[in-house]
Amino acid sequence: MWETSARLLRLLSLFQARREWSGAELAERLGVSTRTVRRDVDRLRELGYPVRASRGSAGYRLGAGASLPPLLLDDEEAVSTAIALRTAAGGTGVAGIEEASLRALTKIEQVLPSRLRRRVDALRRATLRVGPPGPEVSADTLLVIADACRGAERLRFSYPGAGGDASVRSVEPHRLVHFDRRWYLVAWDTDRADWRTFRVDRLTPRPPAGPRFAPRPEPEGDVVAYLSRRLSQRVWPCQATVALHAPAAEAAERVWPGMGAIEAVDEGSCLLHLGADSVWNLQWMISSVDLDFTLVDGPPGLAAALRAHAERCLRALPPADPAGGG
């Protein structure tokens, strides 16, 4: 009896690891005959697991049932799931997800072995969350947008303009991006015939979805780089571009998300487009990259601010040693 129960658990684990198995493959993995596999499949069905037989073949797959069957997780998967739920319970900007995550986490922690429960609890006690949460968005709104992206269907929604008055926008949705504590939709605006970004917390879907469309290539070949550039150039009153004398890959490691957008020029140089709320912050951000650069474009006063910063640094140094010691 114990051997049969262990085999059923192993069979269920195989179904959860891959969408479909042939009877021969399952028999080989379990070390039994195909006849035994059929009997074990029948037992799983009696326990409420919707195991489907593929038409025209001897294959099996675990279908979606009316209720979720128990999941089989190894130690690493169980700990990872608990950590992910704990993180989600702390706030993700999605309305209602914290409560649902806490409910799921409670269920998982109740069945965790004590050794794993101690590890998850140790992480909880040792971790602090710093910084305010981002604006909250509706999970239903995210799902509506995600469905439109997946089905390549036009999306209509109300969106406030600069003056606060809402207008109805019609777009071809491309990708949802969670960036710097906010959710953004990157989409092709059919009325403006150009790519646009939209704050998800500000839009209200207007169902039903529109006609299907042929997906376009990503804007600028990289949707994250495009969003970074749009945010750095559109939001801030002071904007600048500097040529960095280093490859784009090296520069990207020194630029934090939201600071600016990297644009490759050649193998040894790139452009950094960035924005800030003041010239002083621009000069600080440029200096913090710690790479040789040339100022290409910027607001009045930026060149003077960079020069003053360089002179201040020189004045802070002790006199040079004539013998070459410093």
N, C-alpha and C positions, 0 to 999 in steps of 0.2 A: 504493500500500500504506500509506504514512504517513497519507494522508487518511482511509482506512478505519479505521485503528487509532485515530486521534484522534476519529473520529466514534463509535466504539464506547465510548471513554472518556466522551465527552459523553453518550451514551445511558445508560450506567450511572449517571452522575452524576444525570441526570434521574430515573431510577427511585428513587434514594436520597433525592431531594428531595421526592417526592410518592408517595403509595401507588399511584395508578392513573392511567394516561394512555391516551387513545384513539390509534389509529394516525394519525389526521389531525393531532392535536395534536403528536405526536412528529415527524411529517414536517415540519410548519411550523417547529418549533423547530430542527430539524437542517438545514432547507433542502433536503430530498430528497423523493422520492416515497414513497407508502405501501408500494409494492413493495420499495423499498430498505430501509425500516424492517423489513419482515418478514424480509428476508435478514439484516439486522444482528441481529435478535432470535435467529434461528437460530444465528448465530455465537456469540452470548453463551451460548446453551444448550450448544453444543459445548465451550465453555470451562468449563462447570460452573456457570454462573449459572442458578438456577431461575426463569426468566421464565415466568410463567403467563399464559395467555390467558383473559380473563373470559368466562364463559358468557353467551350471548345478546347479546354486544356485541363490537365490534372493539377492546376495551381490553386493555392489558397491565399487569402489575404484577410486582414482584420478590418472589417467595415466599421462605419460610424454607427453607434447604437443610440437608443433613446436616452441613455445615461452613461456617464463616463465609467469604464471599468477601472479597477485598481491598476495603477502603474507600477511597473517593476523597475526600480532604480538601483544601480550599484552605489557603493559608498561615495564615490567621487561625484556622481550625478545627483545624489540626494543632497550633499553639502552645497553643490553649486546652485541647485534649485532653491534651497533655503536662503542662501545668500542673495540671490537675485530677487526673491520675494521680499526679503528684509529691506533691500535697497529700494524696491518699488514702493514699499509701505512708507518709506521716508519721504516720498514725494517725487513725482516725475513730471508734474505739470498736466497730467491727464485726470480729469474729474472722475471721482469714484474709484480710481484704481487702488488708492491706499487702503480703503476698507476691504475690498475684494482680496488684495494681497495679504492683508492680515488674517483673513479667514482661511485662505489657502495655507499660509505659513503655520497657523495653529494646527491644522489637520496634519501637515507633514511632520511638525515637531512632535506630535503625539505618538507617531509610529517610528521615529528615529531611534536607533539604538543609543544607549546612554553615552557611549564614547563619542558618537557623532554629534549628539545634542550638546555636549560640553564644548566641542570645537566651534559650533555655530554660535553658542552663547558667548564664548570667549571673544569671537570677532565682534559681536554686538557691543560688548562692554568696552572694547579697545578702540572703537571707531567713533569719530565725531564728524558731523556734517556741518560744513562752513558755507556761509553765503545764503542770501535769500532765495526762495524758490522763484521760478519764472511764472509768467501768467498761466492760468489754468485753462485747458481746452477740454471740450467734451469728447469722450471716447466715441460717442456716436458720430460726431463730425469727422473724427479721424478715420473711422471705418467707412463712412460714405466716400471720403476722398480716396482712401486706399482701394476701394472697390472700383472707382472710376479709373484710377491709374492702372489697375490690373486688367480691366476690361477695355481699356483704351476708348472710353466714352467721354464725351464732352460734359463739363461740369458747370452749372450755373449757381451763383451765390451772390448775396448782398455783401457789399464791402464799403466801409466809410472812406471818403476821400479826404483830402487835406483840410477842407473846410468843415468836416464832420458829417456832411450829407452822404447817405448811403446810395450807391448805384448798383445795378445788377451787372455782374461781369460774366462773360462766357469764355471758358478757357479749355484748352486741351491739357489736362493734368499730367505731369511727368513724374515728379518724385516728392515725397514728404521728407523733410530734413529736420532733425532735432539739433539745433545749433545754439550754443551759448544760452541754455535754459529756455529757449523758445522753439515753437514748432513753426516751420515755414512750408509753404507749398510753392514749388517751382513749376511754372506752367507756361504754355504758349497762349498769349492773349489774342483771341481771334479778331477782336475789334481793333486792336492796335498793331496787329501783325508783327508781334515781337515777343521775346521772352520777358516774363515778369515774375516777381516774388511777392507772396502774400503772407501776412501773419495769420496763422490759423485761428488764434484766439479772437480775431476781429471779424472773421467771415461767418456767414450764416448760409448753409446750403439751401438751394431752391430746387427741390426735386420736381419731376423725375430727371434722370440723367438724359443727356442729349444723344445725338447719333454717334456711331463709332468713327474713329479717325485712325489714320496711319501714323504710328509713333515717329517722332522726329529724332534726329541725333541729339545728344546732350548739348546744351549750350556751352560753347567754348571747349567742348570735349571733356569737361569735368564739372559736374553739377555743383560739387562742394566749392571748388575754386571760383566758379561763377557767383555763387551765393556770397562767398567771402568778399569778393570784389564789390558786388552790389551794395552790401551792407556798409563796407568801409567807405565807399564813395558817396552813397546817398544820404546816410544818416548824419554824418558829422559836418559841422560848418567849416572846419579847416581840413583841407585835403592836400596830399602831396604825393609825388612819385620820385623815387630815387633809384639809380642804377647801382645794383650791388655787384661788386667785382668777385663773384663766386658763382659756382653752378647752382641752378635752381634747387636741386635736391639738398645741397648743403644749407642754402638759405632757409628752406622750408623747416629745417630742424630748429632754427633759431627764432621763428615767427610763431607766436602762439595763436590759437584759433580766435578769430574775431579781430585780430590786430590789423590784418591787411591781406592782400592777395598777391601771390607770386606769379610773375609772367616770365617764362623762359625766353631768353634772347638768343644765346648760343651756348656752346659747351662750357664756357667760362664766366658767363654773366647772366643776370636776370634783372627784371624790374620789380620793385616793391611798391604797390599802390596802397596807401593807408590814409586814415583819417582820424581826427581827434577834435576835442572841443576847444582847444587853444593851441597857439603856436608853441608855447612852452612844452605841452604834452607831445606835440609832434617831434620836437627836437629830442626829447627824452626817449621816445619810442625808436626813432631812427638810430640813436646812439646805442640803445640797448641791444640791437641786433649784433653788434660787435664784429662788423665786417667793413672792409674798405668800400666806400660808396661815392657816388657823384650825384649831387642834387640836380634833378631834371626839371621839376616843376613844383611850385609850392606857393602858399599865400604870402603876402607882403610881411616882411619881418622874419621869415624862417631862416634865410641865409644869415642874417645878423645874429639870430639866436644861436645858430650852430657855431658861428665864429666866436661868439662870446663864451660859449661852453668850452670850446677848444682852448681858448686863452685862459679860462679859469683853471682848467686841468693843468696847463703848463705852469701857471703860477703856484699851484699846489705842490709841485715837485721841488726837491732840493736842488741846488745848483749842480750842474754836471761836473763830474770828476775829470779834470784835465788828463789824468793818467788812464782814463777809460774804465774806471771802476764803477760808474753809475751815472 
